Amino acid sequence: MRRRVYVWEVPVRLTHWVNVLSIVMLSFTGYYIANPYIFVSTRESWGIYFMGTMRFLHFVFAYVFVGSLLLRTYWAFVGNQWASWRGLFPFLTAEGRTNMWHAIQYYFFLRRHPPEVAGHNALAGTSYMIIVFLYGLSVLTGFTLYGQLHPASIWHTLTNWITSFASLQTLRLGHHIIMYLIIAFVVHHVYAAWLIDMEEGNGLMSSIFSGYKFLPRNQQPDWIEQVIAQNGKQNGRAPQRVKAEAPGVEGGKVAG
């Protein structure tokens, strides 16, 4: 018997898929800008400005990506416990460190089953902390390079100081290395999500579309729920709780 729990709220799912689209487009256009691998004849009406089109798309999705990051950051402070910023720092609590150790044991075949969680396990939370840091570096290096090409823009004013510590070539190299690291993370992220979905059978893959997971009725509160409970309220409201919805299935969408 399982209970249906509303884990991923709309802003979490929305920013997830906006980030997916942005990363795909930024990687595609960014790699082309650095190494034009598509030959377009200048005899084509759109071929003369093909590089300009690629740069325009790159800049557009850069702004979209920044907007998505800002929304997700805001929701980390006003969303439910599984959207909380605390999920990025599991190593700061005993519950998080214990859950992280259990996840490490699972991935090293020292434990048969992954730790049961409604949201992310603590090891995943730590990896997301690193990814958020890489997102920030990518945005910073990208807009620094943009500012150097547009000295009249606000980005030149905000980021020009960075060129005192790193050359433009170093910034470009760092920008590209970050892209490859993010792509590597995406590959592992999809694999791990699929693996855990098969192991737990709780609808993990579909939950990023619907927001709902189907958890065992007797599953105990996960590490982030315990941390939030110890801190009283999450973002000024009581932690989300589960209530019965129908025989055999219990629901979890409850207003905070």
CYANA upper distance limits for C-alpha pairs under 8 A (distance plus 0.5 A):
  1 MET  CA    216 PRO  CA      6.86
  1 MET  CA    217 ARG  CA      6.43
  1 MET  CA    248 GLY  CA      6.15
  1 MET  CA    249 VAL  CA      7.22
  2 ARG  CA    214 PHE  CA      6.36
  2 ARG  CA    215 LEU  CA      5.79
  2 ARG  CA    216 PRO  CA      5.00
  2 ARG  CA    217 ARG  CA      5.34
  2 ARG  CA    248 GLY  CA      7.23
  2 ARG  CA    249 VAL  CA      5.97
  2 ARG  CA    250 GLU  CA      7.20
  3 ARG  CA    214 PHE  CA      5.97
  3 ARG  CA    215 LEU  CA      5.85
  3 ARG  CA    216 PRO  CA      6.81
  3 ARG  CA    217 ARG  CA      6.09
  3 ARG  CA    244 ALA  CA      8.31
  3 ARG  CA    248 GLY  CA      8.14
  3 ARG  CA    249 VAL  CA      5.24
  3 ARG  CA    250 GLU  CA      4.31
  3 ARG  CA    251 GLY  CA      6.12
  3 ARG  CA    252 GLY  CA      7.88
  4 ARG  CA    212 TYR  CA      6.92
  4 ARG  CA    213 LYS  CA      6.31
  4 ARG  CA    214 PHE  CA      5.12
  4 ARG  CA    215 LEU  CA      6.99
  4 ARG  CA    249 VAL  CA      6.73
  4 ARG  CA    250 GLU  CA      5.65
  4 ARG  CA    251 GLY  CA      4.73
  4 ARG  CA    252 GLY  CA      6.14
  5 VAL  CA    212 TYR  CA      5.94
  5 VAL  CA    213 LYS  CA      5.85
  5 VAL  CA    214 PHE  CA      6.73
  5 VAL  CA    215 LEU  CA      7.61
  5 VAL  CA    242 VAL  CA      7.37
  5 VAL  CA    250 GLU  CA      8.03
  5 VAL  CA    251 GLY  CA      5.78
  5 VAL  CA    252 GLY  CA      4.21
  5 VAL  CA    253 LYS  CA      6.72
  6 TYR  CA    211 GLY  CA      6.14
  6 TYR  CA    212 TYR  CA      4.97
  6 TYR  CA    213 LYS  CA      7.04
  6 TYR  CA    251 GLY  CA      7.93
  6 TYR  CA    252 GLY  CA      5.56
  6 TYR  CA    253 LYS  CA      5.33
  7 VAL  CA     82 TRP  CA      7.00
  7 VAL  CA    118 ALA  CA      7.47
  7 VAL  CA    119 GLY  CA      7.12
  7 VAL  CA    207 SER  CA      8.38
  7 VAL  CA    211 GLY  CA      6.16
  7 VAL  CA    212 TYR  CA      6.21
  7 VAL  CA    213 LYS  CA      7.14
  7 VAL  CA    252 GLY  CA      8.40
  8 TRP  CA     12 VAL  CA      6.43
  8 TRP  CA     13 ARG  CA      6.89
  8 TRP  CA     82 TRP  CA      7.68
  8 TRP  CA     83 ALA  CA      7.83
  8 TRP  CA    207 SER  CA      7.64
  8 TRP  CA    208 ILE  CA      7.33
  8 TRP  CA    210 SER  CA      8.49
  8 TRP  CA    211 GLY  CA      4.91
  8 TRP  CA    212 TYR  CA      7.34
  9 GLU  CA     13 ARG  CA      6.97
  9 GLU  CA     79 GLY  CA      8.09
  9 GLU  CA     80 ASN  CA      8.24
  9 GLU  CA     83 ALA  CA      8.42
  9 GLU  CA    211 GLY  CA      6.54
 10 VAL  CA     14 LEU  CA      6.39
 10 VAL  CA    211 GLY  CA      7.89
 11 PRO  CA     15 THR  CA      6.46
 11 PRO  CA     71 LEU  CA      7.97
 11 PRO  CA     72 ARG  CA      7.41
 11 PRO  CA     75 TRP  CA      7.56
 12 VAL  CA     16 HIS  CA      6.61
 12 VAL  CA     72 ARG  CA      7.12
 12 VAL  CA     75 TRP  CA      8.13
 12 VAL  CA     83 ALA  CA      7.55
 13 ARG  CA     17 TRP  CA      6.93
 13 ARG  CA    208 ILE  CA      6.29
 13 ARG  CA    209 PHE  CA      7.31
 13 ARG  CA    211 GLY  CA      7.80
 14 LEU  CA     18 VAL  CA      6.68
 15 THR  CA     19 ASN  CA      6.36
 15 THR  CA     68 SER  CA      5.85
 15 THR  CA     69 LEU  CA      7.87
 15 THR  CA     71 LEU  CA      7.89
 15 THR  CA     72 ARG  CA      6.86
 16 HIS  CA     20 VAL  CA      6.83
 17 TRP  CA     21 LEU  CA      6.77
 18 VAL  CA     22 SER  CA      6.51
 18 VAL  CA     64 VAL  CA      8.30
 18 VAL  CA     65 PHE  CA      7.71
 18 VAL  CA     68 SER  CA      7.19
 19 ASN  CA     23 ILE  CA      6.41
 19 ASN  CA     65 PHE  CA      6.66
 19 ASN  CA     68 SER  CA      7.34
 20 VAL  CA     24 VAL  CA      6.78
 21 LEU  CA     25 MET  CA      6.71
 22 SER  CA     26 LEU  CA      6.30
 22 SER  CA     61 PHE  CA      6.06
 22 SER  CA     62 ALA  CA      7.80
 22 SER  CA     64 VAL  CA      7.55
 22 SER  CA     65 PHE  CA      6.30
 23 ILE  CA     27 SER  CA      6.37
 23 ILE  CA     65 PHE  CA      8.47
 24 VAL  CA     28 PHE  CA      6.61
 25 MET  CA     29 THR  CA      6.48
 25 MET  CA     57 LEU  CA      8.27
 25 MET  CA     58 HIS  CA      7.58
 25 MET  CA     61 PHE  CA      7.46
 26 LEU  CA     30 GLY  CA      5.99
 26 LEU  CA     58 HIS  CA      6.00
 26 LEU  CA     61 PHE  CA      6.98
 26 LEU  CA     62 ALA  CA      7.56
 27 SER  CA     31 TYR  CA      6.39
 27 SER  CA    179 MET  CA      7.18
 28 PHE  CA     32 TYR  CA      6.91
 29 THR  CA     33 ILE  CA      6.65
 29 THR  CA     54 MET  CA      6.06
 29 THR  CA     55 ARG  CA      7.49
 29 THR  CA     57 LEU  CA      7.63
 29 THR  CA     58 HIS  CA      6.22
 30 GLY  CA     34 ALA  CA      6.90
 30 GLY  CA     55 ARG  CA      8.36
 30 GLY  CA     58 HIS  CA      7.07
 31 TYR  CA     35 ASN  CA      6.40
 31 TYR  CA     36 PRO  CA      8.03
 32 TYR  CA     36 PRO  CA      4.99
 32 TYR  CA     37 TYR  CA      6.64
 32 TYR  CA     38 ILE  CA      8.17
 32 TYR  CA     54 MET  CA      8.09
 33 ILE  CA     51 MET  CA      7.51
 33 ILE  CA     54 MET  CA      7.57
 33 ILE  CA     55 ARG  CA      7.41
 40 VAL  CA     44 GLU  CA      8.07
 40 VAL  CA     47 GLY  CA      5.93
 40 VAL  CA     50 PHE  CA      7.90
 41 SER  CA     47 GLY  CA      6.23
 41 SER  CA     48 ILE  CA      8.18
 42 THR  CA     46 TRP  CA      8.32
 42 THR  CA     47 GLY  CA      5.33
 42 THR  CA     48 ILE  CA      5.40
 43 ARG  CA     47 GLY  CA      7.30
 43 ARG  CA     48 ILE  CA      8.04
 44 GLU  CA     48 ILE  CA      7.57
 46 TRP  CA     50 PHE  CA      6.72
 49 TYR  CA     53 THR  CA      6.73
 50 PHE  CA     54 MET  CA      6.84
 51 MET  CA     55 ARG  CA      6.72
 52 GLY  CA     56 PHE  CA      6.57
 53 THR  CA     57 LEU  CA      6.70
 54 MET  CA     58 HIS  CA      6.64
 55 ARG  CA     59 PHE  CA      6.71
 56 PHE  CA     60 VAL  CA      6.65
 57 LEU  CA     61 PHE  CA      6.66
 58 HIS  CA     62 ALA  CA      6.58
 59 PHE  CA     63 TYR  CA      6.95
 60 VAL  CA     64 VAL  CA      6.89
 61 PHE  CA     65 PHE  CA      6.38
 62 ALA  CA     66 VAL  CA      6.73
 62 ALA  CA    139 VAL  CA      8.16
 63 TYR  CA     67 GLY  CA      6.63
 64 VAL  CA     68 SER  CA      6.71
 65 PHE  CA     69 LEU  CA      6.73
 66 VAL  CA     70 LEU  CA      6.69
 66 VAL  CA    139 VAL  CA      7.95
 67 GLY  CA     71 LEU  CA      6.77
 68 SER  CA     72 ARG  CA      6.66
 69 LEU  CA     73 THR  CA      6.52
 70 LEU  CA     74 TYR  CA      6.70
 71 LEU  CA     75 TRP  CA      6.70
 72 ARG  CA     76 ALA  CA      6.67
 73 THR  CA     77 PHE  CA      7.65
 73 THR  CA     85 TRP  CA      8.41
 74 TYR  CA     78 VAL  CA      7.21
 75 TRP  CA     79 GLY  CA      5.50
 75 TRP  CA     83 ALA  CA      7.41
 75 TRP  CA     84 SER  CA      8.10
 76 ALA  CA     83 ALA  CA      5.84
 76 ALA  CA     84 SER  CA      4.99
 76 ALA  CA     85 TRP  CA      5.35
 77 PHE  CA     84 SER  CA      6.60
 77 PHE  CA     85 TRP  CA      7.04
 77 PHE  CA    235 ASN  CA      6.39
 78 VAL  CA     84 SER  CA      8.22
 78 VAL  CA    234 GLN  CA      8.33
 78 VAL  CA    235 ASN  CA      5.81
 79 GLY  CA     83 ALA  CA      6.03
 79 GLY  CA     84 SER  CA      6.92
 79 GLY  CA    235 ASN  CA      7.79
 80 ASN  CA     84 SER  CA      6.91
 80 ASN  CA    234 GLN  CA      7.40
 80 ASN  CA    235 ASN  CA      8.47
 80 ASN  CA    239 PRO  CA      7.54
 80 ASN  CA    240 GLN  CA      7.32
 80 ASN  CA    256 GLY  CA      8.22
 81 GLN  CA    224 ILE  CA      7.36
 81 GLN  CA    225 GLU  CA      7.00
 81 GLN  CA    228 ILE  CA      7.20
 81 GLN  CA    234 GLN  CA      6.79
 81 GLN  CA    239 PRO  CA      7.01
 81 GLN  CA    240 GLN  CA      7.82
 82 TRP  CA     87 GLY  CA      7.64
 82 TRP  CA    118 ALA  CA      8.33
 82 TRP  CA    119 GLY  CA      5.95
 82 TRP  CA    120 HIS  CA      8.04
 82 TRP  CA    224 ILE  CA      7.61
 82 TRP  CA    225 GLU  CA      8.35
 83 ALA  CA     87 GLY  CA      7.84
 84 SER  CA    234 GLN  CA      8.29
 85 TRP  CA     89 PHE  CA      8.12
 86 ARG  CA     90 PRO  CA      7.40
 86 ARG  CA    224 ILE  CA      8.02
 87 GLY  CA    120 HIS  CA      8.23
 87 GLY  CA    122 ALA  CA      7.78
 87 GLY  CA    125 GLY  CA      5.97
 87 GLY  CA    126 THR  CA      8.39
 87 GLY  CA    224 ILE  CA      7.04
 88 LEU  CA    125 GLY  CA      5.29
 88 LEU  CA    126 THR  CA      6.03
 88 LEU  CA    127 SER  CA      8.48
 88 LEU  CA    128 TYR  CA      6.84
 88 LEU  CA    129 MET  CA      5.44
 89 PHE  CA     96 GLY  CA      8.49
 89 PHE  CA    125 GLY  CA      7.39
 89 PHE  CA    126 THR  CA      6.74
 89 PHE  CA    129 MET  CA      7.62
 90 PRO  CA     95 GLU  CA      8.13
 90 PRO  CA     96 GLY  CA      4.72
 90 PRO  CA     97 ARG  CA      6.71
 90 PRO  CA    100 MET  CA      8.12
 90 PRO  CA    122 ALA  CA      6.00
 90 PRO  CA    123 LEU  CA      8.35
 90 PRO  CA    125 GLY  CA      7.22
 90 PRO  CA    126 THR  CA      7.18
 90 PRO  CA    224 ILE  CA      8.48
 91 PHE  CA     96 GLY  CA      6.03
 91 PHE  CA     97 ARG  CA      5.49
 91 PHE  CA    100 MET  CA      8.32
 91 PHE  CA    122 ALA  CA      8.35
 91 PHE  CA    126 THR  CA      8.31
 92 LEU  CA     96 GLY  CA      7.55
 92 LEU  CA     97 ARG  CA      7.95
 93 THR  CA     97 ARG  CA      6.76
 93 THR  CA    227 VAL  CA      8.08
 94 ALA  CA     98 THR  CA      6.63
 95 GLU  CA     99 ASN  CA      6.72
 95 GLU  CA    223 TRP  CA      5.75
 95 GLU  CA    224 ILE  CA      8.25
 95 GLU  CA    226 GLN  CA      7.85
 95 GLU  CA    227 VAL  CA      7.67
 96 GLY  CA    100 MET  CA      6.52
 96 GLY  CA    122 ALA  CA      6.08
 96 GLY  CA    223 TRP  CA      6.21
 96 GLY  CA    224 ILE  CA      7.75
 97 ARG  CA    101 TRP  CA      6.66
 97 ARG  CA    122 ALA  CA      7.74
 98 THR  CA    102 HIS  CA      6.87
 99 ASN  CA    103 ALA  CA      6.77
 99 ASN  CA    115 PRO  CA      7.15
 99 ASN  CA    121 ASN  CA      7.18
 99 ASN  CA    122 ALA  CA      6.13
 99 ASN  CA    123 LEU  CA      8.07
 99 ASN  CA    223 TRP  CA      7.13
100 MET  CA    104 ILE  CA      6.71
100 MET  CA    121 ASN  CA      7.41
100 MET  CA    122 ALA  CA      5.18
100 MET  CA    123 LEU  CA      5.26
101 TRP  CA    105 GLN  CA      6.67
101 TRP  CA    123 LEU  CA      8.39
102 HIS  CA    106 TYR  CA      6.78
102 HIS  CA    111 ARG  CA      7.90
102 HIS  CA    114 PRO  CA      7.62
102 HIS  CA    115 PRO  CA      6.58
103 ALA  CA    107 TYR  CA      6.86
103 ALA  CA    114 PRO  CA      6.44
103 ALA  CA    115 PRO  CA      6.59
103 ALA  CA    121 ASN  CA      7.61
103 ALA  CA    122 ALA  CA      7.96
103 ALA  CA    123 LEU  CA      6.73
104 ILE  CA    108 PHE  CA      6.70
104 ILE  CA    123 LEU  CA      7.75
105 GLN  CA    109 PHE  CA      6.66
105 GLN  CA    110 LEU  CA      5.23
105 GLN  CA    111 ARG  CA      5.80
106 TYR  CA    110 LEU  CA      6.16
106 TYR  CA    111 ARG  CA      5.03
106 TYR  CA    112 ARG  CA      6.77
106 TYR  CA    113 HIS  CA      6.85
106 TYR  CA    114 PRO  CA      6.04
106 TYR  CA    115 PRO  CA      8.50
107 TYR  CA    111 ARG  CA      8.39
113 HIS  CA    199 GLU  CA      7.83
114 PRO  CA    196 ILE  CA      7.89
114 PRO  CA    199 GLU  CA      8.16
114 PRO  CA    200 GLU  CA      8.44
115 PRO  CA    121 ASN  CA      7.53
116 GLU  CA    121 ASN  CA      8.30
116 GLU  CA    200 GLU  CA      8.45
116 GLU  CA    219 GLN  CA      7.81
116 GLU  CA    222 ASP  CA      7.33
117 VAL  CA    121 ASN  CA      6.52
117 VAL  CA    221 PRO  CA      7.98
117 VAL  CA    222 ASP  CA      5.41
117 VAL  CA    223 TRP  CA      7.92
118 ALA  CA    213 LYS  CA      7.91
118 ALA  CA    215 LEU  CA      7.73
118 ALA  CA    221 PRO  CA      8.35
118 ALA  CA    222 ASP  CA      6.93
119 GLY  CA    222 ASP  CA      8.44
120 HIS  CA    124 ALA  CA      6.48
120 HIS  CA    125 GLY  CA      6.69
121 ASN  CA    125 GLY  CA      6.81
121 ASN  CA    223 TRP  CA      8.35
122 ALA  CA    126 THR  CA      6.80
122 ALA  CA    223 TRP  CA      8.11
123 LEU  CA    127 SER  CA      6.90
124 ALA  CA    128 TYR  CA      6.71
125 GLY  CA    129 MET  CA      6.84
126 THR  CA    130 ILE  CA      7.08
127 SER  CA    131 ILE  CA      6.76
128 TYR  CA    132 VAL  CA      6.48
129 MET  CA    133 PHE  CA      6.83
130 ILE  CA    134 LEU  CA      6.80
131 ILE  CA    135 TYR  CA      6.57
131 ILE  CA    182 ILE  CA      7.71
132 VAL  CA    136 GLY  CA      6.78
133 PHE  CA    137 LEU  CA      6.86
134 LEU  CA    138 SER  CA      6.50
134 LEU  CA    178 ILE  CA      7.00
134 LEU  CA    182 ILE  CA      8.17
135 TYR  CA    139 VAL  CA      6.71
136 GLY  CA    140 LEU  CA      6.57
137 LEU  CA    141 THR  CA      6.48
137 LEU  CA    175 HIS  CA      8.31
137 LEU  CA    178 ILE  CA      8.35
138 SER  CA    142 GLY  CA      6.36
138 SER  CA    175 HIS  CA      6.22
138 SER  CA    178 ILE  CA      6.93
138 SER  CA    179 MET  CA      8.21
139 VAL  CA    143 PHE  CA      6.53
140 LEU  CA    144 THR  CA      6.58
140 LEU  CA    159 THR  CA      8.19
141 THR  CA    145 LEU  CA      6.77
141 THR  CA    171 LEU  CA      6.34
141 THR  CA    172 ARG  CA      7.95
141 THR  CA    174 GLY  CA      8.05
141 THR  CA    175 HIS  CA      6.52
142 GLY  CA    146 TYR  CA      6.72
142 GLY  CA    172 ARG  CA      8.50
142 GLY  CA    175 HIS  CA      7.13
143 PHE  CA    147 GLY  CA      6.39
143 PHE  CA    155 TRP  CA      6.77
143 PHE  CA    159 THR  CA      7.83
144 THR  CA    148 GLN  CA      6.93
144 THR  CA    155 TRP  CA      7.22
144 THR  CA    156 HIS  CA      7.28
144 THR  CA    159 THR  CA      5.68
144 THR  CA    160 ASN  CA      7.13
144 THR  CA    162 ILE  CA      7.83
144 THR  CA    163 THR  CA      8.48
145 LEU  CA    149 LEU  CA      7.28
145 LEU  CA    168 LEU  CA      7.49
145 LEU  CA    171 LEU  CA      7.91
145 LEU  CA    172 ARG  CA      8.05
146 TYR  CA    150 HIS  CA      6.85
146 TYR  CA    155 TRP  CA      7.71
146 TYR  CA    156 HIS  CA      8.16
147 GLY  CA    151 PRO  CA      6.28
147 GLY  CA    153 SER  CA      6.93
147 GLY  CA    154 ILE  CA      8.02
147 GLY  CA    155 TRP  CA      5.28
147 GLY  CA    156 HIS  CA      4.45
147 GLY  CA    157 THR  CA      8.18
147 GLY  CA    159 THR  CA      7.53
147 GLY  CA    160 ASN  CA      7.76
148 GLN  CA    156 HIS  CA      6.52
148 GLN  CA    160 ASN  CA      7.88
150 HIS  CA    155 TRP  CA      8.45
150 HIS  CA    156 HIS  CA      7.28
151 PRO  CA    155 TRP  CA      8.48
151 PRO  CA    156 HIS  CA      5.82
151 PRO  CA    157 THR  CA      8.29
152 ALA  CA    156 HIS  CA      7.42
153 SER  CA    157 THR  CA      7.58
154 ILE  CA    158 LEU  CA      6.72
155 TRP  CA    159 THR  CA      6.33
155 TRP  CA    160 ASN  CA      8.29
156 HIS  CA    160 ASN  CA      5.72
159 THR  CA    163 THR  CA      8.30
160 ASN  CA    164 SER  CA      8.21
161 TRP  CA    165 PHE  CA      8.18
162 ILE  CA    166 ALA  CA      6.95
163 THR  CA    167 SER  CA      6.22
163 THR  CA    168 LEU  CA      7.35
166 ALA  CA    170 THR  CA      6.52
166 ALA  CA    171 LEU  CA      7.01
167 SER  CA    171 LEU  CA      6.81
168 LEU  CA    172 ARG  CA      6.66
169 GLN  CA    173 LEU  CA      6.61
170 THR  CA    174 GLY  CA      6.56
171 LEU  CA    175 HIS  CA      6.50
172 ARG  CA    176 HIS  CA      6.79
173 LEU  CA    177 ILE  CA      6.68
174 GLY  CA    178 ILE  CA      6.62
175 HIS  CA    179 MET  CA      6.98
176 HIS  CA    180 TYR  CA      7.05
177 ILE  CA    181 LEU  CA      6.79
178 ILE  CA    182 ILE  CA      6.63
179 MET  CA    183 ILE  CA      6.72
180 TYR  CA    184 ALA  CA      6.64
181 LEU  CA    185 PHE  CA      6.72
182 ILE  CA    186 VAL  CA      6.71
183 ILE  CA    187 VAL  CA      6.95
184 ALA  CA    188 HIS  CA      6.98
185 PHE  CA    189 HIS  CA      6.33
186 VAL  CA    190 VAL  CA      6.69
187 VAL  CA    191 TYR  CA      6.86
188 HIS  CA    192 ALA  CA      6.42
189 HIS  CA    193 ALA  CA      6.52
190 VAL  CA    194 TRP  CA      6.65
191 TYR  CA    195 LEU  CA      6.61
192 ALA  CA    196 ILE  CA      6.57
193 ALA  CA    197 ASP  CA      6.53
193 ALA  CA    204 LEU  CA      7.51
193 ALA  CA    205 MET  CA      7.19
194 TRP  CA    198 MET  CA      6.83
194 TRP  CA    204 LEU  CA      8.38
194 TRP  CA    205 MET  CA      7.22
195 LEU  CA    199 GLU  CA      6.74
196 ILE  CA    200 GLU  CA      6.38
196 ILE  CA    201 GLY  CA      8.34
196 ILE  CA    204 LEU  CA      8.04
197 ASP  CA    201 GLY  CA      5.78
197 ASP  CA    202 ASN  CA      6.81
197 ASP  CA    203 GLY  CA      6.69
197 ASP  CA    204 LEU  CA      5.59
197 ASP  CA    205 MET  CA      6.89
202 ASN  CA    213 LYS  CA      6.14
202 ASN  CA    214 PHE  CA      5.20
202 ASN  CA    215 LEU  CA      6.26
203 GLY  CA    207 SER  CA      6.37
203 GLY  CA    212 TYR  CA      8.17
203 GLY  CA    213 LYS  CA      5.92
203 GLY  CA    214 PHE  CA      6.73
204 LEU  CA    208 ILE  CA      7.67
204 LEU  CA    213 LYS  CA      6.82
205 MET  CA    209 PHE  CA      8.37
206 SER  CA    210 SER  CA      6.79
206 SER  CA    211 GLY  CA      8.30
206 SER  CA    212 TYR  CA      8.33
207 SER  CA    211 GLY  CA      5.03
207 SER  CA    212 TYR  CA      5.42
207 SER  CA    213 LYS  CA      6.19
208 ILE  CA    212 TYR  CA      8.42
215 LEU  CA    219 GLN  CA      7.34
217 ARG  CA    250 GLU  CA      8.39
221 PRO  CA    225 GLU  CA      6.15
221 PRO  CA    226 GLN  CA      6.83
222 ASP  CA    226 GLN  CA      6.82
223 TRP  CA    227 VAL  CA      6.78
224 ILE  CA    228 ILE  CA      6.59
225 GLU  CA    229 ALA  CA      6.51
225 GLU  CA    239 PRO  CA      8.15
226 GLN  CA    230 GLN  CA      6.69
227 VAL  CA    231 ASN  CA      6.87
228 ILE  CA    232 GLY  CA      6.86
228 ILE  CA    233 LYS  CA      6.92
228 ILE  CA    234 GLN  CA      6.53
228 ILE  CA    239 PRO  CA      7.48
229 ALA  CA    233 LYS  CA      7.22
229 ALA  CA    239 PRO  CA      7.40
232 GLY  CA    238 ALA  CA      7.73
233 LYS  CA    237 ARG  CA      5.64
233 LYS  CA    238 ALA  CA      5.22
233 LYS  CA    239 PRO  CA      6.50
234 GLN  CA    238 ALA  CA      6.67
234 GLN  CA    239 PRO  CA      6.45
237 ARG  CA    256 GLY  CA      6.10
238 ALA  CA    256 GLY  CA      6.13
239 PRO  CA    256 GLY  CA      6.97
240 GLN  CA    252 GLY  CA      8.22
240 GLN  CA    253 LYS  CA      8.20
240 GLN  CA    254 VAL  CA      6.57
240 GLN  CA    255 ALA  CA      7.58
240 GLN  CA    256 GLY  CA      6.24
241 ARG  CA    252 GLY  CA      6.92
241 ARG  CA    253 LYS  CA      8.35
241 ARG  CA    254 VAL  CA      6.90
242 VAL  CA    250 GLU  CA      7.71
242 VAL  CA    251 GLY  CA      6.52
242 VAL  CA    252 GLY  CA      4.83
242 VAL  CA    253 LYS  CA      7.67
242 VAL  CA    254 VAL  CA      7.57
243 LYS  CA    250 GLU  CA      6.64
243 LYS  CA    251 GLY  CA      6.05
243 LYS  CA    252 GLY  CA      6.42
243 LYS  CA    254 VAL  CA      8.21
244 ALA  CA    249 VAL  CA      7.58
244 ALA  CA    250 GLU  CA      4.74
244 ALA  CA    251 GLY  CA      5.96
244 ALA  CA    252 GLY  CA      8.36
245 GLU  CA    249 VAL  CA      6.84
245 GLU  CA    250 GLU  CA      5.33
245 GLU  CA    251 GLY  CA      5.50
246 ALA  CA    250 GLU  CA      6.64
246 ALA  CA    251 GLY  CA      8.39
